[in-house]
Amino acid sequence: MTQILTVRSFPWRPAKGCLQLGPITVPCALGRASVSRFKREGDGATPVGRFELLYGYYRPDRGLRPRTRLPLKRLSKIDGWCDDADHPRYNRPVSLPFSASHEVMWREDRLYDIVLVLNCNMYPAVKGCGSAIFFHVAREDYRPTQGCVAVAPRDMRLILETVQAGDVVEIR
């Protein structure tokens, strides 16, 4: 049975919100421009909608593989994500080095120690409608993201124990 992770922004602090999965309710960080029904590349908004959890990555040098039924890949230093709307690999994983604009997945901060890929603008990827919209680890102070949903590391591990591929993140 498909589970739904419901994300709601706080009207009084639009770049923060809460994520609920059954009895689990945790705080989350959202995009610096809050949520939007009209997501555009680089706007800093978290897109409103229902997005399937596809798979994830984890940093093997920063902790044990999380317990989950979601497919997880070991992140490596050559992992990237194309954010160049004019490139054929737009909103797809790429190997580094990569000549077009991209996001480096192996980060010095802890944001992508665990990062889950959402089916947001992926099949097909529509030019300019947003890329690299992930569910990942939040900064300690829950500062805004560039458009992703982010939770504390302990909350991410708790959620991962429950979810599987095909479960849905619903952003309202």
C-alpha positions in Angstrom: 0.0 0.0 0.0 1.3 3.4 -1.0 2.2 5.7 1.9 2.0 9.4 1.7 4.5 11.8 3.3 2.5 15.0 3.7 4.5 18.3 3.7 2.9 21.5 4.7 4.5 24.9 4.9 3.9 27.2 7.9 2.0 30.4 6.8 4.0 32.4 9.4 7.4 31.0 8.3 6.9 29.9 4.7 10.4 28.3 4.3 9.7 26.0 7.2 7.0 23.4 7.7 6.2 19.9 8.9 6.3 16.5 7.4 3.9 13.9 8.5 4.0 10.1 7.8 1.4 8.3 9.8 2.1 8.9 13.5 5.5 10.5 12.6 5.4 14.4 12.5 8.8 16.2 12.2 9.9 19.7 11.3 11.3 20.4 7.8 13.0 23.0 5.8 11.6 24.1 2.5 12.8 26.4 -0.4 13.8 30.0 0.4 10.9 31.1 -1.8 8.4 28.9 0.1 6.2 26.6 -2.0 4.9 27.3 -5.5 2.5 25.7 -8.0 4.6 27.2 -10.8 8.1 25.9 -10.2 10.9 27.4 -12.4 14.6 26.5 -12.6 16.5 28.5 -10.0 13.5 30.2 -8.3 14.2 28.8 -4.9 10.7 27.4 -4.5 9.6 24.0 -3.4 7.1 22.7 -5.9 3.5 21.9 -4.8 2.4 18.4 -5.9 2.7 14.7 -5.5 6.0 13.2 -6.2 6.9 9.5 -6.0 10.0 8.4 -4.0 12.3 6.7 -6.6 15.6 5.9 -4.9 18.3 7.5 -2.8 21.9 8.0 -2.2 24.0 7.8 1.0 27.5 8.8 2.0 29.3 5.6 3.1 32.0 7.6 4.8 29.6 9.4 7.1 27.6 6.5 8.6 26.2 3.1 8.1 23.8 2.4 5.2 20.3 3.4 6.4 17.8 0.6 7.0 15.2 0.9 4.4 13.2 -0.9 1.6 13.9 2.1 -0.7 16.7 1.4 -3.2 19.9 3.2 -2.1 23.1 3.8 -3.9 26.5 4.6 -2.4 27.3 8.2 -3.3 30.7 8.7 -4.8 32.9 11.7 -5.6 32.0 11.5 -9.3 28.2 11.8 -8.8 26.5 14.9 -10.1 23.1 16.1 -11.2 22.6 18.2 -14.4 20.7 21.5 -13.8 21.4 22.9 -17.3 17.9 23.3 -18.8 19.4 23.3 -22.4 21.3 20.0 -21.9 19.9 16.6 -22.9 20.8 15.3 -19.4 18.7 18.0 -17.7 17.4 16.8 -14.3 19.3 13.6 -14.5 22.3 12.1 -12.7 25.6 12.6 -14.4 29.2 11.5 -13.8 31.8 14.2 -13.0 33.6 15.9 -14.6 30.7 17.2 -16.5 30.9 20.2 -18.8 27.4 21.6 -18.4 26.0 23.2 -15.3 25.5 20.7 -12.6 25.2 20.1 -8.9 27.9 18.2 -7.1 26.3 15.4 -5.0 29.4 14.7 -2.8 29.2 17.8 -0.6 31.4 19.1 2.2 28.3 19.9 4.3 26.1 17.1 5.5 23.0 17.9 3.3 23.4 15.0 1.0 24.7 12.4 3.5 21.3 10.9 2.7 19.4 12.3 -0.3 16.3 10.8 -1.9 15.3 11.4 -5.5 11.7 12.5 -6.1 9.9 12.0 -9.4 9.7 15.8 -9.9 10.0 17.0 -13.5 11.7 13.8 -14.5 9.6 11.7 -16.9 9.8 13.7 -19.1 12.1 16.5 -17.8 10.5 19.7 -19.1 13.0 22.4 -19.9 13.2 25.1 -17.1 10.6 23.5 -14.8 13.1 22.6 -12.1 15.8 20.1 -11.4 17.4 18.4 -8.4 14.3 18.6 -6.2 15.3 16.1 -3.5 14.3 15.0 0.0 17.5 15.4 2.0 19.2 16.2 5.4 18.5 19.7 6.8 21.0 22.1 8.2 20.9 22.2 12.0 19.0 25.5 12.1 16.6 24.4 9.3 17.8 27.2 7.0 15.9 27.2 3.7 16.8 25.0 0.8 17.1 25.8 -2.9 13.7 24.1 -3.4 14.1 20.7 -1.7 12.4 19.3 1.4 14.9 18.6 4.2 14.7 17.0 7.7 17.1 16.3 10.6 19.3 13.3 10.1 17.7 11.2 12.9 14.2 12.0 11.4 15.5 11.0 7.9 16.6 7.6 9.3 13.3 7.1 11.1 11.4 7.9 7.9 13.6 5.6 5.8 12.8 2.6 8.0 9.2 3.0 6.9 9.2 4.0 3.2 9.8 2.2 0.0 9.9 3.0 -3.7 6.6 4.2 -4.9 5.6 6.0 -1.7 4.6 9.6 -2.3 5.8 13.0 -1.0 2.8 15.3 -1.2 3.8 19.0 -0.9 0.9 21.4 -0.1 
